[in-house]
Amino acid sequence: MTGLWSALILLIQVTNTGRRPWVKPVPGVRIEPTRPVRQVEDFGPDSAYRLLMRADALAGAKNLPDAWYRYTKRLANHPWATHPPGPLGTDQAWSRQDRAAARTLLAKLEPGLELARQATVATDVRFPTFTASAGKTSGQLSGLYTSSIRRAARRFVFSACGKEGEGDLAGAMAELLTSIRCGDIGTRGGILLNHMIAMEDSQVAANAMWRIATRNVVPSPALRRTAQELLRIADQVEPLAEAFRHDAQMGWVPDEYAGPSHDLLLGWEPESPTMRWAVWLAIGSPQRVVERNVGCFFQNLIHLSGKPYHRVTDDKVTAFADQQGVDTTMRLWSPNGESGLGLIRLRVILSTEDPAGWALTRGSGAVYCQAITKAAERDAEWRGTALYLAIRAYDADHGKPPVKLNALIPKYLPRVPLDPFDGKPLRYVAGKTPKAWNGAPWGIYSIGRDFNDDGGLLADPGKVGKGTVRFGKSRRPKSASDIVWIPKIPPTP
């Protein structure tokens, strides 16, 4: 019997050695980071990393309440008036007491904000590199970095709203640029988590730029300077491919083979060590095979993220997400009797593809594909906001908006920004504007992630159009609007 089992296991091992990848490799695409690996000890006291960490500690992240965050959300629709409100606040959304409390909080945050401002103009703007050799510690540090950066970015939005209330509109725009720079710094060496958080925070700052520029008469030089700098940041943003390369180094396969777990594949975890290894031999693959195939998975992501995000690219991203999300199953008895009927992937039995590697990455495929779409939306936000501010500056200088966008070049912008969703210039409408714009004399828009030109259909000005992002089949939202910027803020619901 022992000889039979040995022969069977040997046969299975030989079969598994020939497992082919569930995704095809992309020749010439590297999965190693392109920049040198840097550890925490490699950073000096004047580096952006050290300054931002000190800024967060100085701001008292653990001691101050999150009132600044609540105030920021409130200030989006109810800005501080230049003059203090009445004692009861009956004529405004802010009472004198609320205003005083917010001002006190801003004063407490200011020393930390000043350090963070220094960080954004430091010569060393990298962050520690995530490495698999650092293990769980690096993951924890990455979480610390993202929390510190997020707090700094959001505090600058709060500070910008405070400067708006003081009438310092140029200072407000400068604070919002600093907010976006903070997030951008955190992506330089970070994993995908850093990029996703920076994308979300930059949307908050860009939306605040639109609101402040719309409800105030911001000086033309400040508008022009902000538009040009925002476009420069967009041009120099850390490529999403670098985040995928850092994630590829996270030790996915060695961690799994150090203590194999089969709940992803089976739906239950064998209790006996002998049973665990027997099941791994039966449905798994040699470590070198899984490592090769997981590398192919990241090659595809890196390749897709480097393409212009047009409809054809979206089709490929959708197909890749579908490929990672196959969920054909069959019932299998659970021997421990506690989990009831477990599940095993039918493809494990019927296919020569690598089931172990597929199970490792299956849960992450949709998240990574979503990041590619989010990066395109981020680009649309930055480019659209920059163009909007440039038009506002031109209008302030000439008493009317430009007839054509080429009139902005080169004084206001170096070029007309392109819509990342089709590669064409962002749409500009002046004079007879869509009814949905409620009488706005002009506006611009991006066609958005559904790739349909809806003529400026309005959902929420200055923000990504509403609609559900679903990955897999029929992923494109069916009711998403365009991304619109108009010089008129709709009434608050």
BELJOPE-V471806 format. One record per run of one state. SS is the DSSP state (alpha for helix, beta for strand, coil for the rest). FROM is the first residue (numbers start at 1). LEN is the number of residues. Records with the same first field share a line. If there is no record, write none. Layout:
BEGIN
SS->FROM-LEN, FROM-LEN
END
This chain:
BEGIN
coil->1-1, 18-2, 21-19, 43-5, 59-8, 76-20, 121-11, 135-1, 167-2, 187-5, 216-4, 236-4, 249-3, 259-4, 267-6, 284-3, 306-5, 325-4, 334-7, 351-2, 354-1, 399-6, 409-9, 419-6, 426-1, 431-4, 438-4, 447-36, 487-7
alpha->2-16, 40-3, 48-11, 67-9, 96-25, 132-3, 136-31, 169-18, 192-24, 220-16, 240-9, 252-7, 263-4, 273-11, 287-19, 311-14, 346-5, 355-44, 405-4, 435-3
beta->20-1, 329-5, 341-5, 353-1, 418-1, 425-1, 427-4, 442-5, 483-4
END
